[in-house]
Amino acid sequence: MASDKEFVDYILDQMASAGGVSCRKMFGEYAVYRNGKVVALVCDNQLFIKPTPGGKAFIGAVTQAPPYTGAKQFFLIEDKLDDREWLSELVRITTAEVPRPKLKTKRTKHPIRG
Protein backbone atom coordinates (compact mmCIF):
# COMPACT_ATOMS: atom_id res chain seq x y z
CA MET A 1 0.00 0.00 0.00
CA ALA A 2 1.43 3.36 -0.99
CA SER A 3 1.60 6.23 1.46
CA ASP A 4 -0.92 9.06 1.25
CA LYS A 5 0.52 12.40 0.10
CA GLU A 6 -1.42 14.07 2.95
CA PHE A 7 0.42 11.92 5.51
CA VAL A 8 3.78 12.72 3.92
CA ASP A 9 2.97 16.44 3.92
CA TYR A 10 2.05 16.19 7.61
CA ILE A 11 5.38 14.50 8.42
CA LEU A 12 7.33 17.16 6.48
CA ASP A 13 5.44 19.90 8.31
CA GLN A 14 6.26 18.26 11.66
CA MET A 15 9.99 18.24 10.71
CA ALA A 16 10.02 21.75 9.24
CA SER A 17 11.87 23.41 12.12
CA ALA A 18 14.87 21.16 11.40
CA GLY A 19 15.28 23.18 8.17
CA GLY A 20 16.09 21.97 4.68
CA VAL A 21 13.60 19.07 4.73
CA SER A 22 12.10 17.75 1.49
CA CYS A 23 10.88 14.50 -0.01
CA ARG A 24 10.95 12.56 -3.25
CA LYS A 25 8.50 9.92 -4.36
CA MET A 26 10.21 6.60 -5.03
CA PHE A 27 8.51 3.35 -6.00
CA GLY A 28 5.16 4.51 -4.61
CA GLU A 29 6.68 5.54 -1.28
CA TYR A 30 8.75 8.53 -0.17
CA ALA A 31 12.34 9.28 0.78
CA VAL A 32 12.77 12.21 3.20
CA TYR A 33 15.85 14.37 2.70
CA ARG A 34 17.55 16.96 4.83
CA ASN A 35 20.38 18.96 3.34
CA GLY A 36 20.80 16.44 0.51
CA LYS A 37 20.92 13.37 2.75
CA VAL A 38 18.25 10.68 3.01
CA VAL A 39 17.30 10.65 6.68
CA ALA A 40 13.97 8.82 6.61
CA LEU A 41 11.49 6.84 4.57
CA VAL A 42 7.71 7.04 4.63
CA CYS A 43 6.25 3.67 3.71
CA ASP A 44 2.66 2.47 4.22
CA ASN A 45 1.89 5.71 6.11
CA GLN A 46 4.60 4.98 8.67
CA LEU A 47 7.77 6.96 9.43
CA PHE A 48 11.09 5.13 9.39
CA ILE A 49 14.22 7.06 10.47
CA LYS A 50 17.68 5.91 9.40
CA PRO A 51 19.36 4.29 12.39
CA THR A 52 22.31 6.12 13.95
CA PRO A 53 23.96 5.86 17.38
CA GLY A 54 22.94 9.43 18.24
CA GLY A 55 19.38 8.78 17.15
CA LYS A 56 19.19 5.67 19.30
CA ALA A 57 20.52 7.57 22.31
CA PHE A 58 17.99 10.36 21.72
CA ILE A 59 15.02 8.01 21.30
CA GLY A 60 15.90 5.64 24.13
CA ALA A 61 13.76 2.50 23.88
CA VAL A 62 13.55 2.26 20.11
CA THR A 63 11.32 0.10 17.93
CA GLN A 64 13.04 -1.16 14.81
CA ALA A 65 11.41 -2.53 11.67
CA PRO A 66 12.16 -2.75 7.96
CA PRO A 67 10.30 -0.13 5.88
CA TYR A 68 9.75 -2.70 3.12
CA THR A 69 10.44 -6.38 2.52
CA GLY A 70 14.16 -7.08 2.33
CA ALA A 71 15.21 -3.72 3.78
CA LYS A 72 17.54 -3.15 6.71
CA GLN A 73 16.06 -2.21 10.08
CA PHE A 74 15.12 1.45 10.57
CA PHE A 75 13.77 3.25 13.64
CA LEU A 76 9.97 3.09 13.46
CA ILE A 77 8.49 6.29 14.88
CA GLU A 78 4.89 5.87 15.98
CA ASP A 79 4.03 7.68 19.20
CA LYS A 80 6.03 10.91 18.67
CA LEU A 81 4.71 12.01 15.26
CA ASP A 82 2.75 14.88 16.84
CA ASP A 83 5.78 16.24 18.74
CA ARG A 84 7.26 18.72 16.24
CA GLU A 85 10.31 19.72 18.29
CA TRP A 86 11.22 16.15 19.21
CA LEU A 87 10.91 14.97 15.61
CA SER A 88 12.89 17.93 14.27
CA GLU A 89 15.67 17.29 16.78
CA LEU A 90 15.81 13.61 15.79
CA VAL A 91 16.12 14.65 12.14
CA ARG A 92 18.96 17.08 12.99
CA ILE A 93 20.80 14.35 14.95
CA THR A 94 20.31 11.83 12.15
CA THR A 95 21.50 14.27 9.48
CA ALA A 96 24.72 14.91 11.41
CA GLU A 97 25.55 11.19 11.46
CA VAL A 98 24.40 10.03 8.03
CA PRO A 99 27.22 10.23 5.46
CA ARG A 100 26.83 12.30 2.31
CA PRO A 101 25.73 10.24 -0.69
CA LYS A 102 28.55 9.15 -2.96
CA LEU A 103 28.84 11.16 -6.13
CA LYS A 104 27.98 9.22 -9.24
CA THR A 105 30.73 9.20 -11.78
CA LYS A 106 30.04 9.40 -15.46
CA ARG A 107 31.12 6.40 -17.42
CA THR A 108 33.12 7.21 -20.48
CA LYS A 109 32.62 5.22 -23.61
CA HIS A 110 35.74 3.62 -24.95
CA PRO A 111 35.97 3.01 -28.65
CA ILE A 112 35.80 -0.62 -29.65
CA ARG A 113 39.19 -1.78 -30.71
CA GLY A 114 39.30 -4.02 -33.71
C-alpha positions in Angstrom: 0.0 0.0 0.0 1.4 3.4 -1.0 1.6 6.2 1.5 -0.9 9.1 1.2 0.5 12.4 0.1 -1.4 14.1 3.0 0.4 11.9 5.5 3.8 12.7 3.9 3.0 16.4 3.9 2.1 16.2 7.6 5.4 14.5 8.4 7.3 17.2 6.5 5.4 19.9 8.3 6.3 18.3 11.7 10.0 18.2 10.7 10.0 21.8 9.2 11.9 23.4 12.1 14.9 21.2 11.4 15.3 23.2 8.2 16.1 22.0 4.7 13.6 19.1 4.7 12.1 17.8 1.5 10.9 14.5 0.0 11.0 12.6 -3.2 8.5 9.9 -4.4 10.2 6.6 -5.0 8.5 3.4 -6.0 5.2 4.5 -4.6 6.7 5.5 -1.3 8.8 8.5 -0.2 12.3 9.3 0.8 12.8 12.2 3.2 15.9 14.4 2.7 17.6 17.0 4.8 20.4 19.0 3.3 20.8 16.4 0.5 20.9 13.4 2.7 18.3 10.7 3.0 17.3 10.7 6.7 14.0 8.8 6.6 11.5 6.8 4.6 7.7 7.0 4.6 6.2 3.7 3.7 2.7 2.5 4.2 1.9 5.7 6.1 4.6 5.0 8.7 7.8 7.0 9.4 11.1 5.1 9.4 14.2 7.1 10.5 17.7 5.9 9.4 19.4 4.3 12.4 22.3 6.1 14.0 24.0 5.9 17.4 22.9 9.4 18.2 19.4 8.8 17.1 19.2 5.7 19.3 20.5 7.6 22.3 18.0 10.4 21.7 15.0 8.0 21.3 15.9 5.6 24.1 13.8 2.5 23.9 13.5 2.3 20.1 11.3 0.1 17.9 13.0 -1.2 14.8 11.4 -2.5 11.7 12.2 -2.7 8.0 10.3 -0.1 5.9 9.7 -2.7 3.1 10.4 -6.4 2.5 14.2 -7.1 2.3 15.2 -3.7 3.8 17.5 -3.2 6.7 16.1 -2.2 10.1 15.1 1.5 10.6 13.8 3.2 13.6 10.0 3.1 13.5 8.5 6.3 14.9 4.9 5.9 16.0 4.0 7.7 19.2 6.0 10.9 18.7 4.7 12.0 15.3 2.8 14.9 16.8 5.8 16.2 18.7 7.3 18.7 16.2 10.3 19.7 18.3 11.2 16.1 19.2 10.9 15.0 15.6 12.9 17.9 14.3 15.7 17.3 16.8 15.8 13.6 15.8 16.1 14.6 12.1 19.0 17.1 13.0 20.8 14.4 14.9 20.3 11.8 12.1 21.5 14.3 9.5 24.7 14.9 11.4 25.6 11.2 11.5 24.4 10.0 8.0 27.2 10.2 5.5 26.8 12.3 2.3 25.7 10.2 -0.7 28.5 9.2 -3.0 28.8 11.2 -6.1 28.0 9.2 -9.2 30.7 9.2 -11.8 30.0 9.4 -15.5 31.1 6.4 -17.4 33.1 7.2 -20.5 32.6 5.2 -23.6 35.7 3.6 -24.9 36.0 3.0 -28.6 35.8 -0.6 -29.7 39.2 -1.8 -30.7 39.3 -4.0 -33.7 
